[in-house]
Amino acid sequence: MKRLLLALLPALAAAPAHAQYQTPGTGVRWTLPQLAAAPGSNVALTAPGTYAVSGNLRLSSTDTLVINTNATLRLAALAQVAVDGVLLVNPRDSVKITAQLSTAPFHSLAFSATSQGSRLRKTIVEYGGGIRILDNDLLLDSCVVRYQVARIGTVNTNSGAISPSGGAPRILNCRIYENARSGILSPANRGTSPTIQNCVIRDNDTENGNYPQINLGIGGAAPILIERCRITGRYNMAGGVAVANLLGTGGITQVRIRQNRIANNRYGLALLGAGISAVISRNVIENNNTNPNALTGGSGINLQGSATITGVASRNVLRGNLWGVTVLRTSSTSPTPGPTISFGDVSSIDSLNVGLNQLYNNGNGGQVYDFYLNMPDNMLAQNNDWGSNSAAVVESHVVHQVDQATLGLLNFMPLHATSVLAARPLAPAAPLAAWPNPARTLVTVSLPTDAPATVRLLDMRGRAAYAADLRPAQGLLRVPVAGLAPGLYALAVTQAGQTCTAKVLVGE
């Protein structure tokens, strides 16, 4: 998923042969009219407030460019604006940085480590190869970043519309949408701590590849903050938010993910690898089910890695996902213990570790999967609202040691009194009575009447293993399972318009 960030400021010689201009580096504070009038400049005034840039433009490290009036900069194909000095943009309405032709994008807008203090406010950046930020605390406030590409002809630009590498940039109140790959991307191997607040990040990954809309690697000294954002998808391969340390880099990545809505993506939130300390709080993570293949995503929250993925998840709402929460070790064969994030511990004195998550109406293949503990390690998920006050019903919506002896035990008791009982279309009023369990030849199901019933058995990959229309006798329905491969199955029985489900272990 992660790709190493290549050199952030490629040599200008790699660009096509446009006229190039670099400010003299004499400590001048430039305006756009002054820049257009400078000898040898490749910036030309073409209409009131509109400037054409015919090639690569570099602002020297000791110079400043101030744009505080409405303006449009139209960049030539593959042209790059490299900022080594200070760029200050704060117009009354907006400044637009765009391509001269939407079909011929410019290369990039790149900020180097010497451009500290640069600020872009009310700036629209479109039809380019992205914004690149190297070791810089750049501020983007109330900006629009859209229609960025990852490749121009044979030239690769970048996989992120905004690509910080190092530093602690601030991305505030922005709209980031319809870019080719990730909306925001940081590298796997350089500590980067963006603050992303109050943003709308939507419909990115127009290439429809395996790119989350926010795709972050390891953090720096400060925590990564993702707060009060709306992260909604459109393309069925695009994930929501991923934070990963896949290279085993030392140090702890601190991440705070709070008060966001993450919806309509291939998955909601993924923490991957090792060395991540997370606070996941007060988010609504819903309907991350755009790709119907439950084997390749669909988790509201996915934790996969080692025991050094730590922290708490509290007061979140997880609903309508293919899986509510999934937890795995680094790999299915890894001997190293898996993630240890707590979803609620009633014995903890930590005011964040209180549970109070709502987990309901997550599922696929006719079965509810609110929590799938797919590893042999135990976890805590106490004091949560599972959409039911019945421990038996909650048990039927959780996969853990009770279902497979090789899995760990999810301690979900005590329950928190539900406030969403009426909002569970996937859940039956009570778990389906089915016995024996485990079964070898037949499973007997108790039904309220002898009306015809439709029976389905689905394996853990959501594949139909058995389907038939059967009629109960004296309220008992017998389902043959002798020919099925050993394993855990979801049994769904529909009678008189109501579907009830149970988990059945076959062949053991």
PABA-914921 format. One record per residue (C-alpha): residue in three letters; x, y, z. Coordinates in pm, 1 decimal, padded with zeros to 6 digits. Layout:
% PABA-914921
ALA/X/Y/Z
...
//
This chain:
% PABA-914921
MET/00000.0/00000.0/00000.0
LYS/00276.8/00240.7/00091.8
ARG/00524.6/00363.2/-00164.6
LEU/00846.8/00530.0/-00071.9
LEU/00845.0/00897.4/-00155.0
LEU/01099.9/00966.1/-00424.1
ALA/01306.9/01281.5/-00435.4
LEU/01068.3/01557.2/-00346.9
LEU/01221.4/01821.2/-00571.0
PRO/01333.1/01657.8/-00894.3
ALA/01595.0/01838.8/-01092.2
LEU/01446.2/02099.4/-01316.9
ALA/01642.4/01950.4/-01602.1
ALA/01405.7/01654.8/-01588.9
ALA/01121.8/01877.6/-01703.4
PRO/01067.1/01960.8/-02069.9
ALA/01248.4/02252.7/-02226.3
HIS/01036.7/02544.8/-02113.0
ALA/01169.4/02888.7/-02032.3
GLN/01290.7/02884.4/-01673.6
TYR/01310.6/03165.5/-01426.3
GLN/01451.2/03189.6/-01073.7
THR/01416.5/03502.3/-00863.9
PRO/01754.2/03668.9/-00797.6
GLY/01773.9/03580.2/-00428.4
THR/01835.5/03936.7/-00314.1
GLY/01582.8/03939.5/-00031.0
VAL/01311.9/04106.8/-00240.1
ARG/00946.5/04091.2/-00138.4
TRP/00772.9/04032.0/-00470.6
THR/00415.7/04079.2/-00589.4
LEU/00276.5/03918.8/-00904.1
PRO/00290.6/04243.5/-01109.0
GLN/00652.8/04290.8/-01004.6
LEU/00734.6/03929.8/-01091.7
ALA/00574.7/03968.7/-01434.7
ALA/00779.7/04286.9/-01499.1
ALA/01115.0/04139.7/-01392.3
PRO/01380.8/04103.1/-01668.8
GLY/01388.2/03744.9/-01798.7
SER/01072.0/03644.1/-01610.9
ASN/00854.2/03371.2/-01760.8
VAL/00545.7/03515.7/-01589.0
ALA/00323.4/03732.0/-01812.1
LEU/00004.8/03925.7/-01743.0
THR/-00250.5/03804.3/-02001.5
ALA/-00571.4/03959.5/-01862.9
PRO/-00664.9/04152.8/-01549.1
GLY/-00560.6/03935.6/-01257.5
THR/-00452.0/03647.2/-01484.3
TYR/-00090.6/03544.1/-01528.7
ALA/00060.8/03283.2/-01760.0
VAL/00369.3/03095.1/-01642.8
SER/00546.6/02951.0/-01944.6
GLY/00791.5/02721.9/-01768.3
ASN/00958.3/02628.1/-01441.8
LEU/00953.2/02900.7/-01178.7
ARG/01164.4/02898.2/-00862.9
LEU/01135.8/03138.1/-00570.8
SER/01484.3/03168.4/-00419.8
SER/01537.7/03096.7/-00051.6
THR/01583.4/03460.9/00052.1
ASP/01290.5/03596.1/-00149.8
THR/00920.3/03627.7/-00067.8
LEU/00619.1/03629.4/-00299.4
VAL/00302.7/03789.4/-00161.0
ILE/-00035.5/03740.7/-00331.9
ASN/-00311.4/03920.7/-00142.4
THR/-00545.7/04002.6/-00429.8
ASN/-00764.2/03770.2/-00635.8
ALA/-00557.5/03617.6/-00914.9
THR/-00520.3/03320.4/-01149.1
LEU/-00187.7/03160.4/-01240.6
ARG/-00198.3/02940.7/-01549.6
LEU/00098.4/02705.8/-01572.0
ALA/00237.3/02545.0/-01885.1
ALA/00228.5/02169.2/-01928.0
LEU/00476.9/01994.9/-01696.9
ALA/00590.6/02325.5/-01547.7
GLN/00689.0/02324.4/-01180.4
VAL/00669.6/02601.0/-00923.8
ALA/00944.7/02538.6/-00667.8
VAL/00930.2/02743.4/-00349.2
ASP/01257.6/02774.2/-00159.8
GLY/01164.3/03113.9/-00017.8
VAL/00836.4/03223.7/00140.7
LEU/00505.2/03215.9/-00046.5
LEU/00225.4/03406.0/00124.8
VAL/-00119.7/03376.6/-00033.8
ASN/-00419.4/03541.8/00133.9
PRO/-00659.7/03697.5/-00118.8
ARG/-00995.6/03852.7/-00053.0
ASP/-01175.5/03570.3/-00237.8
SER/-00939.6/03323.6/-00404.0
VAL/-00619.9/03258.9/-00592.7
LYS/-00629.3/02981.8/-00849.9
ILE/-00319.6/02788.2/-00956.5
THR/-00416.6/02582.8/-01257.5
ALA/-00296.0/02442.7/-01587.7
GLN/-00320.4/02636.7/-01910.8
LEU/-00504.2/02333.1/-02047.2
SER/-00684.8/02089.1/-01820.4
THR/-00567.9/01809.2/-02050.8
ALA/-00201.8/01912.1/-02007.4
PRO/-00138.7/01929.7/-01630.0
PHE/00148.8/02119.0/-01471.6
HIS/00407.4/01913.9/-01284.0
SER/00373.0/02026.2/-00921.8
LEU/00382.3/02296.6/-00660.7
ALA/00679.5/02209.0/-00440.6
PHE/00786.7/02355.5/-00106.2
SER/01139.3/02282.3/00016.1
ALA/01282.1/02279.7/00368.3
THR/01394.6/02642.6/00332.4
SER/01043.4/02770.7/00265.1
GLN/00941.5/02776.4/00630.3
GLY/00670.2/03029.7/00700.4
SER/00486.4/02979.5/00372.6
ARG/00109.0/03001.9/00400.5
LEU/-00162.8/02934.6/00144.5
ARG/-00509.0/03061.0/00226.4
LYS/-00814.1/03052.0/-00000.8
THR/-00606.4/02893.3/-00275.7
ILE/-00739.8/02659.3/-00544.4
VAL/-00482.2/02416.6/-00686.0
GLU/-00609.6/02208.4/-00977.4
TYR/-00497.5/02011.0/-01285.9
GLY/-00145.6/01946.0/-01162.8
GLY/00072.1/01672.8/-01021.3
GLY/00014.2/01764.7/-00659.5
ILE/00153.3/01977.0/-00377.5
ARG/00485.8/01851.7/-00241.8
ILE/00610.2/01955.0/00101.7
LEU/00960.6/01866.4/00225.7
ASP/01051.5/01905.8/00595.0
ASN/00816.4/02197.7/00620.6
ASP/00534.1/02314.0/00846.5
LEU/00337.7/02465.1/00559.1
LEU/-00011.3/02598.9/00635.9
LEU/-00294.8/02523.7/00394.5
ASP/-00609.9/02698.4/00517.5
SER/-00945.4/02709.5/00337.9
CYS/-00792.3/02572.2/00019.3
VAL/-00927.3/02349.8/-00257.9
VAL/-00703.9/02078.3/-00402.0
ARG/-00862.8/01886.2/-00687.9
TYR/-00799.5/01700.1/-01013.2
GLN/-00435.3/01619.8/-00933.6
VAL/-00278.0/01341.6/-01141.7
ALA/-00016.3/01079.7/-01059.0
ARG/00133.8/01060.0/-01407.0
ILE/00170.1/01298.1/-01700.5
GLY/00257.9/01103.2/-02012.0
THR/00573.2/00913.4/-01915.1
VAL/00646.8/01138.1/-01615.9
ASN/00542.0/01023.2/-01269.2
THR/00439.3/01302.4/-01036.2
ASN/00314.5/01167.1/-00703.5
SER/00050.0/00939.0/-00555.9
GLY/-00084.7/01209.2/-00327.4
ALA/-00262.6/01531.7/-00412.5
ILE/-00091.5/01674.2/-00101.2
SER/00233.0/01494.0/-00017.7
PRO/00416.3/01604.6/00297.1
SER/00748.7/01437.6/00375.6
GLY/00886.7/01533.6/00716.8
GLY/00771.7/01827.2/00922.2
ALA/00431.1/01903.2/01067.7
PRO/00219.7/02072.9/00799.1
ARG/-00127.3/02199.2/00886.9
ILE/-00416.1/02127.3/00651.4
LEU/-00718.8/02313.4/00782.8
ASN/-01069.7/02378.8/00649.4
CYS/-00977.9/02242.5/00306.2
ARG/-01169.5/02055.3/00038.4
ILE/-00966.1/01779.9/-00125.1
TYR/-01150.4/01583.9/-00390.0
GLU/-01144.6/01392.6/-00717.4
ASN/-00770.2/01341.6/-00727.1
ALA/-00614.1/01046.6/-00907.5
ARG/-00493.2/00864.9/-00596.3
SER/-00474.1/00959.4/-00228.0
GLY/-00589.2/01300.0/-00116.6
ILE/-00310.9/01321.3/00145.6
LEU/-00003.7/01095.8/00139.2
SER/00305.8/01076.5/00359.0
PRO/00599.2/00837.2/00309.5
ALA/00659.7/00507.0/00480.6
ASN/01013.0/00594.8/00589.6
ARG/01018.4/00961.6/00704.8
GLY/00855.6/01088.5/01022.0
THR/00573.6/01324.0/00920.8
SER/00308.2/01466.3/01152.8
PRO/00032.5/01644.1/00962.0
THR/-00257.3/01813.9/01134.2
ILE/-00572.9/01759.2/00926.6
GLN/-00873.4/01938.6/01070.5
ASN/-01220.0/02043.7/00953.0
CYS/-01162.4/01917.4/00599.0
VAL/-01388.0/01757.3/00340.2
ILE/-01194.2/01477.1/00173.0
ARG/-01408.4/01296.4/-00080.7
ASP/-01412.8/01092.9/-00400.4
ASN/-01037.0/01062.0/-00430.8
ASP/-00868.5/00768.7/-00609.8
THR/-01033.1/00835.9/-00944.1
GLU/-00789.5/00575.4/-01083.4
ASN/-00977.5/00328.1/-00859.3
GLY/-00659.1/00160.6/-00738.2
ASN/-00569.5/00041.2/-00388.7
TYR/-00524.4/00390.7/-00241.1
PRO/-00689.5/00520.4/00075.8
GLN/-00803.2/00880.2/00071.4
ILE/-00568.8/00959.6/00361.9
ASN/-00258.6/00740.5/00342.6
LEU/-00000.7/00811.3/00613.9
GLY/00325.2/00649.4/00715.7
ILE/00521.8/00697.7/01034.9
GLY/00477.1/01009.0/01245.9
GLY/00732.8/01254.7/01372.9
ALA/00779.5/01406.4/01718.1
ALA/00426.8/01552.1/01729.5
PRO/00109.4/01343.7/01705.7
ILE/-00069.6/01301.3/01375.3
LEU/-00409.8/01468.9/01410.8
ILE/-00714.4/01386.1/01196.5
GLU/-01010.8/01567.4/01345.5
ARG/-01359.6/01683.6/01249.6
CYS/-01324.9/01577.7/00886.1
ARG/-01568.3/01420.1/00643.0
ILE/-01396.0/01142.0/00450.8
THR/-01640.7/00991.1/00205.5
GLY/-01580.0/00771.6/-00095.7
ARG/-01714.3/00688.0/-00436.3
TYR/-01476.8/00435.6/-00593.1
ASN/-01492.2/00074.2/-00481.4
MET/-01115.7/00027.2/-00439.1
ALA/-01057.2/00345.3/-00238.0
GLY/-01010.9/00310.2/00136.3
GLY/-01085.9/00574.9/00395.9
VAL/-00790.3/00634.6/00631.6
ALA/-00472.8/00426.0/00670.5
VAL/-00185.6/00484.4/00912.2
ALA/00095.8/00233.4/00872.6
ASN/00440.6/00147.3/00998.4
LEU/00519.5/-00142.3/00767.9
LEU/00897.3/-00107.8/00772.5
GLY/00939.9/-00167.9/01145.0
THR/01082.4/00179.7/01190.5
GLY/01178.0/00258.4/01551.0
GLY/00985.6/00501.5/01766.5
ILE/00614.7/00536.4/01830.1
THR/00377.1/00700.6/01585.6
GLN/00116.3/00887.2/01787.5
VAL/-00212.8/00939.1/01609.9
ARG/-00533.7/01105.1/01724.0
ILE/-00840.9/01034.2/01509.2
ARG/-01138.8/01215.4/01654.1
GLN/-01487.0/01336.5/01559.5
ASN/-01468.3/01238.9/01191.7
ARG/-01727.5/01085.7/00964.7
ILE/-01569.3/00812.0/00753.6
ALA/-01821.3/00662.7/00513.0
ASN/-01879.1/00487.8/00180.7
ASN/-01523.8/00364.7/00132.8
ARG/-01380.8/00017.1/00074.6
TYR/-01286.7/00024.8/00443.2
GLY/-01305.7/00291.5/00709.5
LEU/-00991.3/00311.7/00924.2
ALA/-00686.3/00083.0/00914.3
LEU/-00387.9/00082.3/01151.1
LEU/-00116.2/-00144.8/01016.3
GLY/00224.7/-00269.3/01126.1
ALA/00387.7/-00177.6/01456.0
GLY/00474.3/00111.0/01684.1
ILE/00142.9/00301.4/01665.8
SER/-00026.1/00458.1/01968.0
ALA/-00378.4/00564.3/01873.8
VAL/-00674.0/00744.7/02022.9
ILE/-00983.8/00672.4/01812.0
SER/-01273.0/00862.4/01958.2
ARG/-01618.1/00999.5/01871.5
ASN/-01602.0/00902.7/01504.1
VAL/-01895.0/00786.7/01294.7
ILE/-01761.3/00508.0/01072.9
GLU/-02042.4/00379.1/00857.2
ASN/-02135.2/00208.9/00531.6
ASN/-01778.6/00127.9/00433.0
ASN/-01902.3/-00145.3/00204.0
THR/-01851.5/-00009.3/-00148.3
ASN/-01659.7/-00319.6/-00252.6
PRO/-01883.9/-00623.4/-00196.6
ASN/-01583.7/-00857.9/-00165.8
ALA/-01564.0/-00904.3/00211.6
LEU/-01222.0/-01071.0/00175.0
THR/-01058.1/-00750.1/00058.5
GLY/-01204.1/-00492.8/00294.0
GLY/-01522.7/-00363.1/00442.6
SER/-01400.7/-00317.0/00800.6
GLY/-01511.4/-00014.5/00994.0
ILE/-01188.1/-00041.4/01191.5
ASN/-00913.6/-00284.6/01089.2
LEU/-00615.1/-00343.4/01316.9
GLN/-00339.9/-00561.2/01177.4
GLY/00010.3/-00591.2/01317.5
SER/00190.5/-00643.9/01644.1
ALA/00117.2/-00576.6/02009.2
THR/00282.4/-00235.3/01973.3
ILE/-00035.7/-00111.3/01806.6
THR/-00178.4/00026.3/02130.2
GLY/-00429.8/00282.4/02253.1
VAL/-00803.4/00317.6/02299.6
ALA/-01117.1/00330.8/02088.3
SER/-01412.8/00492.2/02260.8
ARG/-01745.3/00660.4/02186.1
ASN/-01735.8/00566.2/01818.0
VAL/-02033.3/00460.6/01606.6
LEU/-01961.9/00166.5/01374.9
ARG/-02255.8/00061.4/01159.1
GLY/-02336.5/-00058.1/00810.9
ASN/-01985.1/-00186.3/00740.0
LEU/-01918.1/-00537.9/00608.7
TRP/-01730.4/-00595.1/00935.4
GLY/-01750.7/-00370.9/01240.8
VAL/-01401.4/-00430.3/01383.7
THR/-01145.2/-00680.9/01256.6
VAL/-00821.7/-00757.9/01442.1
LEU/-00534.5/-00967.9/01307.8
ARG/-00172.3/-01033.9/01385.9
THR/00091.3/-00924.3/01135.4
SER/00011.8/-01242.1/00942.1
SER/-00193.9/-01554.7/01000.3
THR/00125.8/-01746.6/01081.0
SER/00295.2/-01482.1/01295.7
PRO/00395.6/-01597.7/01646.0
THR/00410.1/-01234.2/01762.7
PRO/00106.8/-01114.6/01962.4
GLY/-00131.6/-00885.5/01780.6
PRO/-00274.7/-00536.7/01845.7
THR/-00367.5/-00442.7/02201.2
ILE/-00600.4/-00145.8/02151.6
SER/-00874.2/-00142.8/02414.6
PHE/-01236.6/-00092.1/02313.5
GLY/-01334.3/-00041.5/02676.8
ASP/-01198.3/-00147.7/03017.0
VAL/-01427.1/-00093.5/03316.5
SER/-01130.9/-00135.2/03552.1
SER/-00924.4/00138.9/03387.8
ILE/-00876.2/00479.8/03545.4
ASP/-00812.3/00629.7/03200.5
SER/-01105.9/00859.9/03122.8
LEU/-01068.6/00774.5/02752.5
ASN/-01081.5/00398.4/02804.3
VAL/-01453.4/00385.0/02876.0
GLY/-01590.6/00191.5/02579.2
LEU/-01928.7/00348.9/02493.9
ASN/-01884.8/00253.2/02129.8
GLN/-02196.2/00167.1/01932.7
LEU/-02136.8/-00142.2/01717.0
TYR/-02440.8/-00260.2/01525.4
ASN/-02576.0/-00358.1/01185.9
ASN/-02236.1/-00457.2/01045.8
GLY/-02234.6/-00773.0/00840.1
ASN/-02210.8/-00959.2/00513.8
GLY/-02342.5/-01277.2/00359.2
GLY/-02654.6/-01262.8/00575.1
GLN/-02457.9/-01273.6/00902.8
VAL/-02388.7/-00995.9/01152.4
TYR/-02019.3/-00937.2/01219.9
ASP/-01982.1/-00655.4/01468.1
PHE/-01641.3/-00774.5/01593.3
TYR/-01411.9/-01039.4/01441.8
LEU/-01115.3/-01122.5/01667.1
ASN/-00916.4/-01312.6/01406.6
MET/-00610.2/-01385.2/01620.7
PRO/-00528.1/-01599.2/01926.0
ASP/-00483.4/-01302.7/02162.2
ASN/-00750.7/-01176.3/02402.0
MET/-00897.6/-00826.5/02383.4
LEU/-01124.3/-00601.2/02589.6
ALA/-01442.8/-00441.2/02456.8
GLN/-01641.5/-00366.2/02771.3
ASN/-01923.1/-00116.4/02831.4
ASN/-02028.0/-00088.5/02466.7
ASP/-02369.4/-00062.9/02301.6
TRP/-02414.2/-00359.1/02065.3
GLY/-02775.6/-00285.3/01974.5
SER/-02904.1/-00543.6/02220.2
ASN/-02927.3/-00591.9/02596.0
SER/-02894.8/-00969.4/02550.7
ALA/-02549.7/-01122.1/02596.7
ALA/-02662.4/-01416.5/02380.6
VAL/-02750.1/-01186.1/02091.6
VAL/-02420.6/-00998.3/02122.6
GLU/-02237.0/-01330.5/02130.4
SER/-02399.9/-01425.5/01800.4
HIS/-02256.7/-01110.7/01641.4
VAL/-01899.0/-01164.0/01761.1
VAL/-01645.1/-01413.0/01625.9
HIS/-01384.4/-01517.5/01883.2
GLN/-01277.9/-01812.7/02098.5
VAL/-01636.3/-01924.1/02162.6
ASP/-01664.2/-01994.2/01789.1
GLN/-01312.9/-02119.9/01716.0
ALA/-01087.1/-02254.8/01990.3
THR/-00776.5/-02116.6/01817.1
LEU/-00896.4/-01757.5/01853.8
GLY/-00862.3/-01525.6/02148.2
LEU/-01146.8/-01427.9/02377.5
LEU/-01320.1/-01092.6/02337.6
ASN/-01437.8/-00981.0/02679.6
PHE/-01744.9/-00773.7/02596.1
MET/-01917.9/-00791.4/02934.4
PRO/-02059.8/-00584.4/03090.2
LEU/-02277.1/-00443.9/02813.6
HIS/-02386.6/-00083.6/02805.1
ALA/-02763.3/-00044.0/02786.5
THR/-02855.1/-00008.9/02422.0
SER/-03002.9/00301.1/02264.4
VAL/-03017.7/00154.9/01911.1
LEU/-03232.0/-00154.0/01962.3
ALA/-03482.9/-00056.5/01693.1
ALA/-03217.9/00018.6/01433.6
ARG/-03088.0/-00332.6/01363.4
PRO/-03238.7/-00466.9/01038.8
LEU/-02970.2/-00735.4/01015.6
ALA/-03022.1/-00863.7/01368.1
PRO/-03294.9/-01103.0/01483.1
ALA/-03492.8/-01038.5/01798.9
ALA/-03321.4/-01347.0/01942.5
PRO/-03047.5/-01579.3/01816.6
LEU/-03163.9/-01873.9/01607.3
ALA/-03181.7/-02195.2/01810.1
ALA/-02970.9/-02454.0/01625.7
TRP/-02827.6/-02782.2/01756.9
PRO/-02606.6/-02981.2/01786.0
ASN/-02328.5/-02726.5/01759.5
PRO/-02069.1/-02842.0/01655.8
ALA/-02252.6/-03065.6/01406.6
ARG/-02138.8/-03350.7/01179.6
THR/-02441.4/-03462.9/00978.9
LEU/-02753.8/-03258.5/01059.3
VAL/-02832.0/-02926.9/01225.3
THR/-03178.8/-02898.3/01377.0
VAL/-03340.1/-02554.7/01384.7
SER/-03639.9/-02454.3/01596.6
LEU/-03894.0/-02232.6/01416.9
PRO/-04222.9/-02082.5/01536.5
THR/-04441.5/-02238.7/01261.4
ASP/-04439.8/-02505.6/00992.0
ALA/-04448.7/-02248.9/00711.3
PRO/-04194.3/-02299.4/00428.7
ALA/-03848.1/-02161.9/00504.1
THR/-03546.6/-02068.0/00294.3
VAL/-03218.7/-02194.0/00435.5
ARG/-02868.0/-02071.9/00349.8
LEU/-02528.9/-02173.3/00486.1
LEU/-02237.8/-01939.9/00410.2
ASP/-01872.6/-02008.2/00480.9
MET/-01645.2/-01749.2/00641.4
ARG/-01565.1/-01606.9/00298.6
GLY/-01931.1/-01533.8/00239.3
ARG/-01967.4/-01809.3/-00021.0
ALA/-02289.3/-02010.2/-00036.7
ALA/-02221.4/-02366.1/00079.0
TYR/-02584.4/-02477.4/00091.9
ALA/-02919.1/-02325.5/-00009.2
ALA/-03263.1/-02484.3/-00014.7
ASP/-03634.1/-02425.4/00046.1
LEU/-03745.6/-02660.8/00323.3
ARG/-04061.9/-02716.6/00528.4
PRO/-04035.7/-02770.2/00905.8
ALA/-04211.1/-03058.9/01079.4
GLN/-04366.5/-02971.0/01414.6
GLY/-04155.8/-02653.5/01422.6
LEU/-03826.6/-02834.4/01362.9
LEU/-03618.0/-02797.3/01050.6
ARG/-03329.7/-03034.4/00975.6
VAL/-03044.4/-02897.9/00765.0
PRO/-02793.4/-03147.3/00614.2
VAL/-02426.9/-03056.1/00669.3
ALA/-02251.7/-03390.6/00621.2
GLY/-02096.7/-03295.8/00287.8
LEU/-01959.0/-02960.2/00396.3
ALA/-01594.6/-02887.9/00461.3
PRO/-01514.4/-02854.3/00833.9
GLY/-01529.7/-02498.1/00962.7
LEU/-01749.0/-02215.5/01087.5
TYR/-02062.7/-02130.2/00887.5
ALA/-02329.5/-01863.7/00901.8
LEU/-02676.2/-02020.4/00902.2
ALA/-02958.7/-01793.0/00784.1
VAL/-03323.0/-01906.5/00788.6
THR/-03598.8/-01690.3/00637.7
GLN/-03960.3/-01765.0/00726.0
ALA/-04261.7/-01537.4/00676.0
GLY/-04037.8/-01249.7/00577.4
GLN/-03818.7/-01262.3/00888.4
THR/-03457.1/-01378.0/00878.4
CYS/-03275.2/-01516.8/01179.6
THR/-02911.3/-01623.1/01190.5
ALA/-02674.4/-01838.6/01390.3
LYS/-02315.3/-01950.3/01372.5
VAL/-02266.9/-02323.9/01325.9
LEU/-01942.1/-02516.6/01356.7
VAL/-01935.6/-02816.0/01119.3
GLY/-01722.2/-03128.4/01130.9
GLU/-01544.6/-03086.9/01464.0
//
